[in-house]
């Protein structure tokens, strides 16, 4: 399966994933949306990062990742599903005007 296929399945099933970003350490989070950013046409993923490496030091809030820079993406089957009602999730946001999939 490709990265986008794994993330799509995770969003459909509301399952957390593990991944690496730009060849860094492992990260874990809940993927909420895959979309094409209008400003530059790149494909992005919104994830609420819950564990693992973070350059900002912040967890449990939305982070935007370039899809092409994700690797080793895996659905965490043994972890409980998440709910799509995160306080900062705005599914009608203009960010998602070119959405591929969203929770």
Protein Blocks (a to p, Z undefined) as FASTA:
>chain_A
ZZklmmmmmmmnopacdddeehiacdddddfbdcddfklopacdddddfbdjdfklpghi
acdddfklgghiacdfkbccddfkbfklcfkbmklmmcfbdZZ
